[in-house]
Amino acid sequence: MTAPLDVKVVRTGTANVASVLAALGRVGARAEVIEDGTEVERAALLVLPGVGTLDAAMKRLREHALVEPLKQRLAAGRPTLAICLGMQLLCRGSEENPGQPGLAVIDAEATRFPDTVRVPQLGWNRVDPGPGCRLLKPGYAYFANSFRLERVPEGWVGALAGYGGPFVAALEKQGVLACQFHPELSGSWGLGLIRQWLEACLEEGGDAAC
């Protein structure tokens, strides 16, 4: 990147954003934490991180009137990087919190890994992109999750990993990159993915759907 990009990071209340901010700094971006709907609307580049439960994160988003601005932004395909629980927030909901709706921009529900594997999954796993992926490349990423999407939903392209069977490691659509893994904790491969997302958005003018 020839000049630093300004990136806004949503404070979901369920994520340690320090590692996300550090990773953005390492790839040459300027990052700021926000929790205001107007800032979500104005941000050229947005990161939606999260750990823990969908219920707690959605409660925080509702308290700060962030749900509708996020839904509109994501539906329009504006540049947004969703990380870990952040990816599951994009779904209709999660088996972990029945009846608690997510942002519903992904027409799918997160389900728990089978009893045949240790839950949560904590560690490194290979990411294999499917047809049509522009940003995602083969490599190894760090995961920390108990729930997952079992298949790439219609209208998205994505990458798969394997743990108790195939599951969705990441999704792409327009300017939205949603990662079940933690790119900020995935070494040089993860930093490369963040950099590639930023550069793709920069090439398209920052606020365009990269």
N, C-alpha and C positions, 0 to 999 in steps of 0.2 A: 504494500500500500504506500502510495506516495505521500499521503497526508493522513494524520490520525482521524478515524471515524468516531463520532459520538454515538455511544450505545447506551440505551436505558435498560436497566435490570429491574424487573418487577419484584418488590418485596412481598412474597407470598406468606411470610411468617412461618413457613415450614421448611426453609432451606438455609443452609449456611452459604451465604453469597460470597464470602471472602475468597473461596477458591475460584469462583466464576470471575470475579473482578480481577483476580491475579492473572488468570489465563488470558482475559481480554487485554490486559496491560502487556502481557508478554508478546502478543501478536500485533501490538502497536495501536490498539484502540483506546479511546478515552471512555470510561464507564462511570455511570451514575445510577444509584439506586433510587427508584421512584415507587410511590403507592398512591397515585392520583390518576383518575380516568382521563383527564385532559392531557396529561403527559403521555399516556398510552396512545391517545389519538395522534398526538403531534410527533411522536418518536419516529425518526427515519429507520432506526434499527432497534429491535426489542428482544430481550432475553426473558423467558419465563421459566425459572428454575423451580425445583420443589423436591422435598423428601417427605416421608411420612404418609399420612392418609389423605385421600381425596376429600373426605368430609371436612377436615381441618383447613385444608387449603381453600376450598370453595367458600367456607365460612369467612375466611379472611378477605377473599376477593369480593364477596357480597358486602361486607362491612365497609369497604373502601370504594364501593360503587365501580368496581373494575370489570364486572362480568360482561355487561353490554359492550363497552369499548373493546374488550378483548375479542368477543364474538364477532363484532363487525370487522375488526382488523384481520382476524384469521380467515374469515369468510372471503375477504377481498384478496387474500394471498399476499398481504404486505409483509416485508421482511421480519420474520420472527423465528427465534431459535428456542425451542422448548426442550427442557432437559429433565430426564428421569420422570418423577411424578408430573412434571410440567407437560410431558407428552400425554400421560393418562388423563390430565385435566381437559385435553382437547376432545376426549371421548364422550359418549352418552353417559357413561358412569362406570362404576367398578363393582365387581363382585364383593369387594371388601366392605363397601358401604351401600347395601341395597336401598334403593329409593332416593339416594342422593344424586341429583343430576350433575353432570359435568358441563363443559361448555358446548358439547354436542356439535362440534364442527367436523369430527370424525364419527362416522356412523358405525360405531363398534363399542363393545364393552370389554374392559380389562377383566381377565379371569386369573385365578390363582394357579401357580405351577402345580403339577400333580404330586401326590404323596410319594412318588418314586424317587424324588430328588429332595435334597436339603433346601429348606426355605428359611430365610431369603437366600437368593443367589448372591454371593459376595465374591467377586473376583473377575478374572479376565476371560473373555470369550471372543471367538472369531466372528467378524462381521462380514457377510457376503452380500454385496449389492445385487439386486435383480435388474431386469431390463428397464431402461429408461432413466436410471439414476444419473444425475449430472454431478452431484457433489460427493456422494458417498463412494468410497473406494474400499477394496478389501483390506482388512487389517484387524488388529486386536484392540478391544475397548474394555474399560472397566465398568462392570455392572454392580448394582446394589438394589435388587428388586425382588418382591414376592409375587407380583402380579404382572401380566403381560397381555399383549394382543397376540392371538394365535395365527392370524393371517393378515396380509396387506389389504386394507379396505378398498373398495371400489373408488376410483377417482384419484388415487394416490399411487406413487411408486415407492419402493422401499427395499430395505436390506433385511436379511434374516440372520439369526444366530440359533444355536442349538443348546437347549437345557431342558431335559425332560421332553424332548421333541422340538421341532422348529417353532420359533416365535419371532415376532417383529422386533428387530433391533433399532430400526429408524425408518422414518417416512419423509418423503419430499413432495411438495406441491407448490408451484409458483415460488414465492419468496419464503415459504414456511419450511423449516427443517426441524423435525421432531425426533429426538434421540432418547431411546429408553436407557441407554448407557450415559455415563458422565464423560463427555469429551474433554472437560477441563481437568479430569484426573487420568486421562488416557495417553499420557506421554506425548511424544512428538507426533504420533498419528492423530491424536485428538486435537492438538493445537493446529495441525495442518487442516483439519476439517473446519475448525472455527475460522481460520484464515481464509479458506476457500469460500466459505459462506459470505464473509465480509467482502471479499474481493469481487464475488459475483454480484453482490448488491451494489458495490461501488461502480462496476462497469455499466450497470443499468440506471445509474443516477441516484443511488442511495435509497430513495423512497419508492422506487418502482418495485414491481414484483420481480425479484432477481431470479 
